[in-house]
Amino acid sequence: MARIFGRWKGKGGGQGPKSDPKRYEREKELAETGDTKKRLTLAKNSKTHKEILYYLAEKDPDPMIRKAVAENKEMPLQASPVLAGDADEDVRMALARRLVDLLPGLTGEEHSQLYAFAVQSLGTLALDEVLKIRVALSSTLKDHAHTPPKIAGQLARDVEREVSEPILRFCAALSDDDLLDILKDHPASWAVQAVAGRDDVSEGVSVAVIKTKDVPGGSVLIGNEGAQMTESLLHMIVEMAKEFPEWQKPMATRSKLPVSVVKELAEFVDASVRDLLLQRSDFDEQMSEEIAAIFRRRVDYATEEDGDGEGVEERLNKIVEEGRLNEETISDALAMRDKAFVNAAIARILGIDVAGVVKVFEMKAPKPIVAMAWKAGLSMRMALQLQKEIGHIQPKDLLYPKDGTDYPLSEDDLNWQLEFLGLKK
């Protein structure tokens, strides 16, 4: 017992070992030589000296006694690391419940030694080999206001879904750094969905969810009004929705969409999604008419493409005669995947052979495509689409609009590219 006292003395926080010397000596004798019933009474008594409780937690051979110490409301936190490593799972489970109950009273002492003991012990339990202990911790801490962030991070990385999913979905203590780290490691779809469905998803985490390219997870995020999204991210989602059509309807019904995003979405979605866009109550009559006009243009374009067996040059000549060779027409052609017409239209605007335009796209380099689009009088948004749709530029190499609309290259850079391509006149 003297050795235990020496270790106890430096751990701080609590009554001294001999606040009642006579009772202390009786408790010490019972702890060392008493029968099971007497030791159990001692372990349950909230007035038992803390040093005695610590001794019972570390030395008593009966797990029932050690469990009683864990459940004692006066259990010294210095004993919790010992109990967290106890061989008996019922003892460890009792400690888990006790520590969770104690957390609210410890939050004001986050830098204290007692708080450190509690977090250390919870960390040990969060890695416990017995699943039910980890599940119990997760289910309790997922919505606990005082969950230590370190423990939330441990549980969120658990390989068992029933442990990690509640923390990923509900625990407010889980940091963005933890969420980003977990998403970076290509988690299972259910994990992405759990993160995407959180009550509050930051801009950075929203981007990370979309970049996983997990279709169900992206659908959950888009439908989550608590997910913060920049206009740039919304445009990214619209672009990816061409590949993942499951994202189109959630996007069409998401509130507070910028007009530019709605117009971009309207360029390629089907009739059912078009109807959702037109039914939105946050659009004025002019906006609704603009969306409807986009669809009418696409229908007209499709009709022209299929009608009378005309080739690309014949259709292009007709459009030029009608004064309709502009970005809208090229956009419609791109939306309809009519790349031959896009190439011919750009060539006609630039006054060069189609082969010259095709050669630029076949370079698979972003700057030449952007410079050619600039020379043709097209917007930088269209230049971005041309990089993706016809140039097949990898996402990491794409040139994006500056400030959402402007060309990112200087006029000197653009002219140098044109001179290199032989398009400078």
N, C-alpha and C positions, 0 to 999 in steps of 0.2 A: 504493500500500500504506500510505503514511503516513496518508492520509485514513481508510482502513479502521481503522487502529490507533487513531486519535483517537476514532472512534465506538465501538470495542470497549472502550476503557479505562474508560468510564463505565458499563458494563453489568454489572460485578461477577461474582463466582463463577467461579473457574477459575485456571489457571496464568497467570503473566505471559508476555508475548510472548518474552522472552529468557532462559528458564530454562537454555537451552543456546545461547549466542549464536552459536557457529559453525554448529551444526545449523540454527538458526533462519534464518541467512543463506542456507544451501544450500536450505532449503525455500522461502524467499521467492523465490529465483531460479528454482527449478523451477516454482513456481506461476505465475510471470509469463511464463517463456520456454520451459519444458520441453515435450517432445512429449506426445501423448495418453497413451502408456503410462506415462511417468514421473509425469504428473499424476494418473493413476488410482491408481498405487501410493501416491502421497502422500495421496490422498483416503481410501484404505482403511486406512491405517496409524493405529492407535490412539495412537501416540506422536507423531503430527504435532501441532505447536503449534496451539492452538485458534484463534489469530488467523489462521493459514494456512487452516484448515478454513473459517472464516468467509469469508475472501476467495474461496475456491473456490466456496462455496455462492452467493455473490452475483455473482461476476464470470466464472466459467469458462463458455465458450460451449458446452461439450459436456454435454448432459443426463446422459450416462453418468457423468461426473465428479461432477456435483451429486447424482445418485442415490447414488453411493458415499459422499458426505459424509453424506447423510441416514441411511444404514445404518450408519455408523461408530458404535460404541458410545460413543466419546468426542466425538460431535458436540456442539458448544457450543449450549446451548438458545437462546442469543442469535441463532443463525442460523435457528431454526425459523420465525419470522415471514416471513423471506425465502424459505425453501423452500416454505412454505405457499402463497405466491403465485407459485410457479414456473410457467412456461408449459407444462411437460411433466407430463402426468398420472402417469407412472410415478414421477417424483420426488416428487410430492405423495403418492402411495400409499405409497411407501417411508417418507416422513416420518410418515404416519399410523400405520403399524406401529411405528415407532421411539418415537413419543410415548406410545403405549399401553403399550409395554414399560417406559417410564421412570416412568409414573404412580405405581407403588407407592413408589418412592424419593423422590417429591416431596411426598407427602401430609403429611409432618411440617413442610413449609415452605410451607404454604398462603398465607402472607402475604409470601412472599419474591418477589423480582423474577424468579427463575428459574421458579417456579411460574406466575407471571403470563405469562411468555413461552410456556410450554407451553399454558396455557388459551387464550391469544390465538390461537395457531396452530391448536389443535383447533377453536376457534370458526370460524376461516376455512375449515378443511376441512369442517366440518359444513354449510357453505353452498356447498360446491364445486358447480360446474355439472355435473360428471361424476357421474352417478348411482352408479356402482360404488364410488366413493370414499366417498360418504355411506353406502351400504349396508354397506361393509366396516367403517366406524366404528360404525354402529349394531349390527351383528351381534357386534362385539367388545365394545363398551361396555355392552350390555344387561345383562350379568351380571358386569361388572367391578366389583370392590369399591371401586375408587378413582375411579370416573367423576365428573368435576366436575359438580355440579348444573346449572351454567349450560349446559354442553354437552348434558346430558340434555334440558334444556328446549328447546334449539334443534332437536335431532333429533326430539323428540316432536311438534314442530309441522311437520315436513316434509310437503309435499303428497303425497309418494310413500308409499304404504302399506308397501312393503317396507323403508323407512327408519324410519318412525315407529312402526309396529305393535310391533316387538320391544321398543322402549324403553317404550312405553305399557304393555305386558304384563309385562315382567320387570325393568326397571331400578329398583333400590331407591333410586337417587340422585335420582329424579324427585320433586320436592316436591309436597305437597298443593296448594299455590298454583298450580303449573303444571297439575296435573290438573283443578282446579276451573275454571281459565281456559279450558282446552281444551274441557271439557264445556259450558261456558257458550255457546260459539260454535256449538252444534248440529252436532257432528261426524257423520261417516258412522257407520252402525251398527257396522261392524267396529272403529272406534276406541272406541266405547262398550263393546263386548264385551271389548276388550283391557284397558281400565281395570277393568271389572267382574270380570275374571278374575285380577287381581293377587293374589299370595300374601297380602298384607295390605292391606285397604281400610279407611280410617278412616270414622268415622261421617259426617263432613261429605261425603266423596267418595261414600259410599253414597247419601246423600240426593240428591246432584247427579246420580248415574246414574239413579235412579228418576225424577227430575224431567225428564229428557230424554224420557220416555215411549217410549223405544226398547224394543220388546217383546223382541227377542233379547237385548239387553244386560241388561235387567231379569231375564230368566230366568237368565242366567249369574251375576248378582250374588246372586240368591236362593239359587242352588245352591252358592255359594261360602261355605264355613264360615269362611273367613278374612276375610269382609266383616263389619265391625262394624255392628250395627243396634240402635237404641234401640227400646223398645216403641212409641213414637210412630210411628217409621218403619214398623215392622211393621204397625201398624194402617193406615197410609197405603197400604201395598202391598196389604193385603187389600181395602181400598176400591177401589183401582184395578184389582184383579183381577176385579172385576165387568165392567169394560170390556175387560180383557185376560185372557181365560180361560187363556191359555198360562202365566200365573203361578200358577195355582191348584195344580197338582201339585207344582211345586218348593216352594211354601210348605207344603204338607201334609207334605212329607218333611224340611223343614229342622229341624235339631236345636234343642232348648232353646227351644221356642216358649212364650211366656207363655199361661196358661190363657185369658185374655181374648181373645187373638188367635185361638186355636183355636176358641173359641165363635163369634166373629164370622165366621170363615171357614166354619164349619159351617152358618151360616145360609143360604148360597146356592149352595154347590158341588153338583155332580152326584154320582151314586152312585159313580162310579169314584174320585173324590177323597175321598168319604166313607169308602170302604173303606181308602184309604191312611191316613186319620186314625185309623180304628179299629184298624189294624194296628201303630200306633206302640208301641214297647216302653217308652217313657218315661212313659206314662199309667197311672195306677192304675185299678182297676176302677170306681171312682166317676166318674172323668173320662170313661172310655169310655162309661159308661152315660149321662152327661149329653150327650155328642155324639150317641149313638144316639137319645136322647129328642128332641133338636132335629130330627133327620130325621123321626122319627115325627110330630111336631107339623106339620111341613111337608106330609107326605103326607096327614095328616088334614085339614089346611086345604085342600089342593088337591082332596081328595075332596068336602069340603063345598061348595067353590066351584063344582064341576062337577055336583053332584048335584041332582036333583029340580027343576032350573030355578028355584031360589029366587033372588030378587033380593037386593041388598045389605041392605036393611032387614030382610028375613025372616031372613037368616043372622045379622045382628047381634042381632036379638031373641032368637034361639035361643041364641047365645053368652052374652048377658046373663042369660038364664034359668038357664043352666048355671054361672053364676059364673065365666066364662072371659074376661071383658073386662078384659084386663090388657096389660102391655107385651109379653109374649111373643106374644100373639095379634096385636098391631099389628106386631111385628117380623116375624112369619110373613107377614102380608099385604104388608108392604113388600118382603120378600124375593121374594114371588111377583108383585111389580109391580101389586098390586091397590090402586091409589091411591084408588079410590072408597071402598073399605072403610075405608082408613086415615082418610080425611076424615070418614066417617060415625062411626067409632069415637071419634075425638077429640071430635067434636061431641056425641056421646052422653055422654061423660065430663064435658064442660064444661057440658052442659045448654043448648046453643045450636043454632041451625040449621046445617046443613051449609054453607050459603052463607057463613056467617060464618067458618068454617074455611078454605074455599076462598079467600075474600078475603084472609086473612092470607098464605097461600102465594103468591097472585098479586102481592103487594107486592114479592116477590123481595128482601127485606131480612132479614138474619140475626137481628137483635134481636127483632122481633115473633114470629118462629117459635120462637126459644128461650124467650121469655116464655110463649107459648101452651103449649109442651111442659111447662114448669115448672108452670104452672097445672093441667095435666092429670095431674101426678104422674109424668111420665115421666123417665127418667134423662137426663143430659146427653149420653151416648153416643147415645141415641135422638134427642135434639134435633139432634145433628150429622148423623145419617142423614136426618132430615126436611129439614134445610137443603139437603143434597145432592140427595136423591132426588125431592123434591116441590117444594121452593123453588127448585131449580136455581141456587143461590148459587155465584158464581165462587169458585174455590179461594182466591184472595187475600183474599176477604172473609169467609170462613167463621169462625165462632166455635167454637173447640175447647175441649174439657173442660180445666179447670184441674186440674193435678196428676193428669191422666189420667181423673178421674171427676167432679169438681165443676163446678158452674155457674160460668162466668167473670164473670157480672154480679152485682152486689150485689142484695140483696132490694129495696132502694129503687128501683134501676134497673129491676128486673123488674116491680115494681108500677106504676111510671110507664108502662112499655110497655103493661101490661094496661089501665090507665086510658085511655090513648090509643086502644087498640083497642076499648074499650067492654066489656072482659071482667072488669073489676074489680068485685067484689061485696062 
